[in-house]
Structures are given as structure tokens and as C-alpha cells.
Amino acid sequence: MQLKKLVSNLTRLLELAVDFEIKPPDLIVKSRNRVSIIRYLVGEEADFGLNESDDARLVKFVKAYANVLDRLPEGTEIKVVKFKVDLGKLLSRLGNEMMNIRASLDVVEEPHVKQRLLSKLRVIESLYRIILGGKSISRLIVVVKIHSSGNNVDTVKRTVSTLASMAKNVIRSELGIYIREADTSEISWIIRYELGIVDNPGAKQVVIDNERICALVSPIPKYKKPSVDLVNSIPIGIDLETGWPVLIPVENLTKHILVLGPTGRGKSTFLATLIEGITSLTGVKILGIDFKGDLVSMLEDSTVEIADPREYPINIVEKPEYFGVVDWGLALSDVLANVLGLKQETVVKIVSKVFSRKGMDTRSILLDKDLSVLSPAIELLTETPRYEDLMKLLNKDVIFNIGGYGTAFQNIYGGLLLHIFKKLIFTSGGSGEVSRVLVIDEAWRVRSLSILQELIKEGRSRGVGLVLATQNPSDLPREVIENIHLLMVFGSINEGYRREAQKMLSLPNSIASKLAYLDVGEAILINALDPHPVVVRIKAPEHLVEKVNRSIQKRF
């Protein structure tokens, strides 16, 4: 209504018989028998920041910008608008949330509920402190306006649509700026900005050639745009460039995450922080498989249940009731062939004997030439299974600690656990919204399983995200890596690691070269759908930080 009043006053002031109408993404101006349409396009930023650009790339960008100006239709306008992000609203929202949690803590009596609230409070308090200590930030937006005029609205619309499509393609291909059509609120904001009471500096117009003009107006932000959606995101650390919190939107979890780095660089810390954030701030369920036991040592068992395979045994001979014979046979074949490296005919013999001989004792297994290969995992043939209890457990937040067992047992148990997990989520269906996250530390243990590729490819439509942590890029098959959109890459001084990471993950030189200088606990976060890599200092789980602080206070 304010915009209509402003336009109405303006037309009276200029004594114009003009009718204005906003139909996103267009502003339609009708004057007598003449129709003019302005198509509004907006883009948030270029595909790289000034601080991460070398001279060669800047020169390339300058030339590309000049090429864009030459190729765009006549009458096209490109402008870059700077505006400040209102941190007050963000901090106020977090402050209110902290007060609500503290009030709830005063009345809650159930220990597990209280512990979850405490965990959530610690995470939000940490986020609040990070924002207060970060640098002030500004946003740059690119506004592109395409003009066309004529006598007929439909004809002009077709013309402006063709010109806009060309402009979007040129700007995207040449500059790497993602341009989209503006919505009603954005068009309204741009018009108010252009028609508002703004002091004109009265500077003399400068006429210069295309290649030099881009030095004045090229939309290269000094810093990359920080995410400010604190409600639906999980804080994982601090951007070393800006001091701002780095957040992973919950919706991105189904795009899957690969965590890559040598031992001792911070992979388990990141996984623990991610799990703490998911369980504290969202309703998403966690299933974790920890092959070494490092991850569970960083987690607070009051917010996530730690399970031991001894408490939830699996028996190869006895299939779960919710599996058909064929399905269980396929699951066993997948796990035994890939975990033990057996030939297909050997696997067929083992599976056949498994289904034909029940109640086998240890002696008969060891004396059978086919079944004896399973002797390193003898518990998986002799223990009484608890499949119903296992299925109930998978509906909770749970991490399986498989550390301390033999390698064969770990890999077979972990592989069958994935098949049981798939049966649970695929039977229950899925809406596509994030409902579960599967975290696997030392994911190379299950790299060859077909079930892993099934979960990666089909998980997104079922609302399931996978987080896979491993040491080397070659630990996982390319089919898996190509379906992962989020990469958390830790550094190393090992040149072979960096070279392999660059090759397997298709990293540009500008990113691969940084891996040599990252300290312990620092990583590069790369989103295939976001042009900006971010160098992150991973934050430790808040309950560990609090534990360390209490220990220091006791000493002094």
C-alpha cells in the first residue's frame, strides 16, 4: 500500500497519466497506448570473494565483466546495492530462546529431558557468543533490470522474457553470478530504494571504457555471505575469515556429507559437534556406527544412547521376522562377499548352509570347510539375536560402539546393521524432509557394500542423510563421492594426500593449496551447490568445553 501511494503521488507530481502494476518479476507501466515492462532479476553475489582470489582470477573476472556488458541487450541496467545485516534481530531471537529454555529447566523434572535442554542451551549460548565476537557484515546484491516497450502487453512480455533469459545465461556463464527472478517484496524494495529521499552527491559523471568500469561496480564481495538462518541450522564452527559462525542448514543433511582427513586432524570432533547439534536443535534422529570408539568418547550419553553389540546381538543363521528369506540372503551375500573378500560361489555355499543348518555349535562351524571362514566372527553364528529390541533402538538417537571387537566381526555387524536400518526406513516410507541422519566413522570399512550406495542414492527421497568420515579420498568409490554435495576436508602436510584429494574431489588449485596450511581442527567446507568454500575452525562439543572449564576452575 505504501508503494502504491508513493507511485500515485509521483504520477500526480509529474502530471503523468500512468498506470503502474507489479506482476513478479515485472513492473508493468501503461501510458495511453504504450506499454513498458521492466523485468527485475536479482543475484546475491559472485562465485568467489575478493579475499580468496589471485591476480589471474581477478583479471579473468574483469575481462568477463567487460564481455557481459558488450553482450547484454540495450537498455539493461546492472547495479550493486550494499546493505547491512540486522544482527540485533538475530541476537534478540537467540536471547529469547535462551530465556525460554532456562524457564523450562526450572520446572522440568525428568532427567533425560533436562539434559537435552541443557545441551540445547549450551549450543545456543555458544552461538550467541560467536555472533557477538564476529565482524560486522554487509550484504551485496546484484540487481539487473531488463527493459522493453511496445503496444501489446503479451508481445512485450515475450520479448522481455527472451532478453532476460539471455541476460541470466550470459551473467551466469561469464561471471558465475546466480541470477533469479525477483519476487514482489524485492521489486517493491528496489523501487522504494530508487524513488526514496536519497542525498545525491552531485558528482560529475565519469565516462570510461567497459574494461575499467568493472573496477568500480563489479559485484565481488570482500567476504562470503554468512548464513543467518539460525533456527533451521546446526552450528559447527567459526569462519576463520569473518569470525562468523558456520552453519549447516538442516535441509542440506540429505545432500550427504563426506568428512575427509588424516588421523588426529579433527574428524571425530566434527562428527561429535554435528551429532550434538542435531540432537539438541532438531527432531532428526541419529544412527551412528563408530568402528574405533573415538567418537563415543566425545559424546554425552544422556543425549544419545551408546549401544554395544553384545546387548543387541545379530545372528547370521536366524533372520529377523521383518526380512524375507530372499532379502536376508541378499543382505548376507552383500556383507560376506565384500567384507571377507570371498568369491561369489563360496558366498552362495555359506548362505545355503546358513539357512539349512540351525542350532550350529562352535565345533561344527570350525570343522566345516566353508563355514570356518566365519570363525573370526563366531559370535554372529552362536548368539541369540534381539531383533525386535534392535529395531526399537533404531527409532532412537543411538551410536553403536563397535570398537574393541575383531575386524571381521566389526565389518559384518556394521554391514548387517545398515541392511536392518534400510529395512526400517524404507518400510516406513518417507516424505523427503530430513528425518534421520546416518553417521559412519571409518566409512572405508563398508566402502564396497551395495547397501551403502543404495542408501546414498535413495536416502534423499526418504529424508535420510549420510555423513561418512574416512582418512583418504580413495577410501570410497567414485559412485558414492559423486552423490555427496557437502565436503568437509581437513588439511595435511602430506603432498600425496593433497594431490589425491584434489583429483578425487575435483578441487581447484586455490582450495587444494590451502590444505597444506590448515592447523589441527581446521577444515575447508565445500558445498557443491554454493560457490563459496569456507575455512572453518571446528568447535568442540559444548559439554566437553564445559567439562574442561570446570576442570580448570578446580585447579585454580
N, C-alpha and C positions, 0 to 999 in steps of 0.2 A: 504494500500500500504506500509506503514511503517513497519507493522508486516511482510509482505511477504519479504521485503528487509532484515529485521533483520534475519529471518529464513534462507534466501538464503545465507547471509554472514556467518551464523553459520555453515551451512552444508559444505561450502567451507573450513572454518577454520578447521573443524573436519574431513575433507576428507571423507564425508559420501555421498553415493548415496541414498538420502532420499527424498521422496515427501510428503509434508505436505498439508492438506486440512481441512478447518474448515467448518463443516456442523452441525450447532447447533442442539443439545447440545454437539456435539462430535468434537474432534480433531482426524483426521484420519492420521496415519503415515504409509506410504508404503515404504518398503525397500526390493528390489528384489521380492521374492515370499512371503514375510512375511507382514502381516497386523496387526497393533496395533491400538487400539481405546481407547481414554481417554474420558469418559463421565463426563462432568462438571455439578455439582449441586451446587446451592448457596442458602443460607438462611440468613436472616438478623439478627436474634437474638433468644435467648431462650425465653420461655414463662413467664419469670419473671426477675426482676432486682435484683441485689445484695442488694440494699437498702431496698427492700420490702420482703426480705427472712429471715425466722427464722432459727435457727440452725438445727432443724429437717428437714426442707425442703432442706437445703444445703447438709446434709448427704445423703438424699434420692437421690439428684441430682448426687452426687459423685458416689454412687453405680450404678445408672442408666448409667452413662457415662462409667463406667468400663464394664457393661454388653453390651453396644453398641460396644465397641472395641472388645469384645470377639466374637460377632455375625456377625460383618461385614465381607465381603469377603476379602480374602488375596489380598494384593496389594492396598487396599483402603487407600486413604490419607484424613485426616481431618486437616484443618488449620484454624486459626482465624486471619483475617487481620484487622488492625486498620487504619483508615484514617480520616482525619479531614474534616468537612463540610465547604465549602467556603461560609462564611457569606457575604463576600464582594459583590458577585453577587446578593444575596438576597436584601441587603440594597440598592445597586445601582438600582435594578429594582423598589423598592418602592420609592426611591428618584425621579426617572424619572416620575413615576406615579403621585407623588405629584406636580411636576413642571407642568405637563400637565393639571392637574385639576385647579391649580392656574391660568394658562394661559386662560383656558376656562371660569373661573369666571370673568375675565376682560371683556369678550365680550358677555356673556350671559345676556339677559335682562328679560326673563320670570322668575317670582318669584319662581314658583314651581321647575323649572329646576335648578335654582341657589341654592335652598335649598337642593335639592338632592345632588348636587355637594359638598356643604359644609359638609353635613352629611358624604359623602364618604371620603372627605379629613380628617375629624376628626378621623374616624376609622383607616385610613391608617397611619396617624401621630402617633396615639396611638400604633399601631403595630410596627412601626419603633422604638419608644422609648423603648418598651418592649424588642425587639431584642438587642438593644444596651446595655441594662442593664442586660441581661441574662448572664449565664455562657457560657464559650466556650464549644463546644460539639465535640465529636468524634463519629464515627460510627464503629461498629464491624460487619464484615460479616463472615459467615462460608462458606468455600469452601470445597466441597467434590469431590474427583476425583476417578472414578472407572476405573480400567484398565482391558483390556482383549486382547488377541492376537490369531492369527490363520492364516490360508491360504486363507480364503474367507471373503470378507467384510460383506456380508449379515449374514453369520453364526456368526461372531464376534459381529455384531450389536445386533443380537438376544440375545446373551449371556450377553452383557453389559447392555442391556435393562432390562433383568431379574435381574441382580445383582443390578442395580440402583434402580429398584422398591423395592427390598428387603431393600436396604440401606435407602431409603426415609421412608419406613414404620417403620423400627427399630428406626431411629432417631426421627421421629415424635412421636411414641408411648412412647419411653423411656425418651426422653429429652424435648419433647414439642417444638422442633425446626422445623419450617415450611420450608421444602426444596423444591426447584423447579429447573427445568432445566435452565441452563444458556443460554442467547442469544449471538448473535455474538459479540456485543460490550463487554460483560462481559468476554467471553472467551479470546478475544483479550487483554483485560486489565490484566487478570490473567497471560497470557503467557508473556506479556511485563514485568510485575512485577517480574516474576520468571527468566526471561532472561536478565533483565536490569543490569546496572552497580550499584551494591549494595555492600557496605563495608561488608565483612564477619568478624564478631567479633572474629573468630578463637577460640571460646571457646571449651573446651573438651566436647565431647558427654557424656551425662549422661544416664545411663540405669537404669530405675526404673520400678516397677510393675504398672499395669494398674490403680489400685485404687489411686495411688499417682500422676500419670501423669496428671490426670484430674485437679489437683490443679494448674498445670502450663498452661493448654491450654483450660480449659472448657470455652465455649462461654457465659459467664454471664456478660452482660453489667452493669456497675455501675449505669447508668441512662437509662431509657427507651428512645427509639428513638423518637425524636420530629418530628412532621410533618413539612415539609419545603415547601409544595405546597401552597404558599401564594396567588396565582392567583385564584384558584378554591376552596377556603376555607373561612370559617367565623370565625373570632377570638371571643372567648367567655370568655377568662380569662387568668390566668397565672398558670403554673405548679409550685406548691409550692416546688417541689424537685429541679427543674433545673432553675427556673426563666424564662423559655421559654414560648412564647405564646402557648395557647392551641387552636387548630383549628378543626372545624368540616368540613370535605370535603362536598361540595355541593351534590355530588353523594350519600352521606350517608343519606341525608334527607329522601329519600324514604324508608329507613330501619326503619323509625319511631323512635321517642324519647319519653321516659317516664321520667317526672320530678317529683321526689318524695321528700316530706319534710314537716315538721310541719309548721304552720303559723309563719311568721316572719323570716324564715331562708334564704330567698333569691330566691324563685321560680319565683316571678314576675319580679325581676331584671334580672334573666337569660333569661326569655321569652322576655323582652324588648330589651336586648342586642342582642339576636338571631334575632329578627324581624328587628332591626336597621341594623344589618349586612347583612341580606338577601335583604332588600330593597335598601341598599346603594351599595352593591358589586355585586349583581347578577340580572338577569332578571326574577327571580322566583317570582310569585305572592303570596301574603299573604291574607288569610282569618282568622281572629281571632274572637273568641267568649269569651267575658270577662263577667262572671256571677257576679262578685263583683264590678268591676270598678277600682280595684287596678292597673291593667295592663295599661289601657289607660292613667292613671295619669303619667306614666313614659315615654309615647311615645310623639314624636313630630308630631303634626297633619299635618304639612306641608309635611311630607314624607309618611304618611299613613293616610287614611281618617278614621275619627271616625264617626260611624253611630249610630243613635238612632232608636229603633224600632218604635217610633212614626212617624218618617219620612218615614219608609218603612214598613207599616202595612201588616200583613198576616191575612186573614180571612178564618177560617176553612170551612165556608159554600161555599165559592167561590173558586173553584180550579183554579190554573194557566192554561193558554191555552196550555202550553207545557207539561202538565200532562194529561194522560188519566184518565178516571173515576176510573178504577181499581187501577192504580198506586197511585192516590191521596187517595183512600180508604185504601190501604195498608199502606201508609205513616201515615195517621191519626190513624189507628189501632195500628201501632208500637208505636207512640208517646203517645197516650192516655192510652193504656194498661200499658206501662212501667212507664210513668211519674206520672199518677194518681193512679196506682196500681189497676186498675179496672179488673173485670173478663171479659173473652172473650165475653160472651153473652151480657153483659152491653155495651161493646165497639161496638158490632155489632148493637145494638139498636140505639146508639148515631150516628154512621156513617150513618145508614139508614135514620134517621130523618134529619141529616145534609143535605143529598142530596135531600130530599123530601120537605123541608121547607126552602124557601128562603125569604129574607127580614124580618127575625125574629127580633122583638124588644126585649128590655131587659126584659120587663114584661113577655112575653110569654116564654122566656127562663127560668126565675126564677120559673115560675109556673109549668113547665114541670118536672115531677119527674126524668126522665132520663137525660135531658139536664141541670138540675140545678147543677149537679156536676161540670159543666164548669163555674159556676158563678165566681170563683176566677180569671178566665181569660176571663172576659166578652168582653174585647176589641177584642179578637180574633174571636168574633162572630158578631160584630157590625161595625167595622171599614171598610172603603173602601180600598181594597188592591191595592198595586202598584207593581204588579209582574214584569212588563217589566222593570221598573226602578230598581227593586231589582236585576234582572238578569244582567243588565248593570253594576250595582255596584259590583257584584261578579267578574267581569272581571278586577277590580282594586285592589290595595292594600288597604284593609279595615279591621277595627276592629269594631265589634258590641259591644257597651257598654250596657249590659242588667242589670247593677247594678241599684238598686233603685226601681225595679219592684217587685211584689209579686212572691213567689217561683213558684207557678203553672204557671203563665204567662211566667216566665223566662225559665222554663224547656220545656214547649210546644213550645214556639217561637224558642228556641235554637234547639230543635229536628227537627222541620219542616224546619229550615234553613239548617240543614245537608242534609235533603232529597232534597231540592232545589239545594244545592251545588252539590250533587251527580248527579242530572239530568243534570246539566251544564257540568260537566267534563266527564261523561260517554257518553253524546250525542256527544261531540266534539272529542271523541276518545283520543288517547294518544300514544306517541312513546316509553314510558318507561323512557325518560330523564326527569329530575326534572323540572316541570313547575309550580307547586303550592304546598304551604305548608299550612295546616290547623292547627291552634293553638287553643287549648281549655284550658282555665284556669278553675280550679274547674271541672275537667272532670268527677268526680263522678256523676254529675248531669245527664249525658247521658249514664251512665255505662251499663244500661240494654237494650238500643236501639239496635235493629238488624242492623240499618244503620251504627252504629259505627263499628261493626265487619265487615260489608261489605266493608267499606272504608279502614279499616286496611288490610284486606286480598287482596282486589283487587286494592288498591291505587297504589302499586308499579308498576304494569304493565301499569298504566295510568299516571305515572310520578307525583303522589301525595304523599306527606309525611305528617304524622300526628305528632304533638307534643302535648302530653297530660300531664297536670300538675294536681297533686292531693296530698292530705295530707297523706293518709295511703295506704300501699300496697294492702290491701283488698278492696280498693275502686273500683278497676277494676277487671273484670272477668279474670280468667286464660287464656281463649282463646285469649283475647286481649294482655295480657302480653307476651304470648308465641310468638307472631308475632312482637314483638318490639326488636330491636337489640341494641339500644343505651339507656343507663340508666344514668340519672343524679340524684344521690342520695345525698340529704343533710343530715347532721347529726342531732343527738338529744341525750339528756341525758336520755331520756325515754327508759328504757330497753325493754318494751313491743313493742315499735316501731321498735327497732333494731332487736328483735327476729322475728317479723313479716316480716320485710324487708328481713332478711336472708332466711326465709322459702319460701316466695312467689317468691323472685327473685333468689333463689338458690345461694346466696352469700357465698363464702368461709369464714372461720373464720377470716382469715387475713384481709379481707375487712370489714366485719361486725364489728369487734372490733374497727376499726378506726372511725366509725360513732359517737362514744361517745366523741371523742376529736375534732371534727370539729367545727370551730367557725361559727358565722353567716356570710353568703356569701361564705362559703367553701363547696365543694361537691366532691363526687367521680364520675368521668366519666368512665363508663364501656361500652366497645364495645364488643358484643358477637363474632365479627369476628377478634378482636385484643386481644391478651392475656394480654396486659398491662392496668390495671386500672390506672387512673391519678387523683391525688388530685389537684383540681382546686380552685383557688380564683377567683370567678366570677367578671368580670369587669362591672362597671355601664355603661349604655348607654352614649355615648360621649357627647351628647347635655346636659345631666344632669350634667356631670362633668364640662363642660364649664360654665353652669349656676351657679354652686356652686363656681367656681373660680372667676367669675365676682362678686358674692355677697361678697366674702372675700376681693377682691380688693377694693370694695366700702367702706368697713368698715375701711380699713387701708389706 
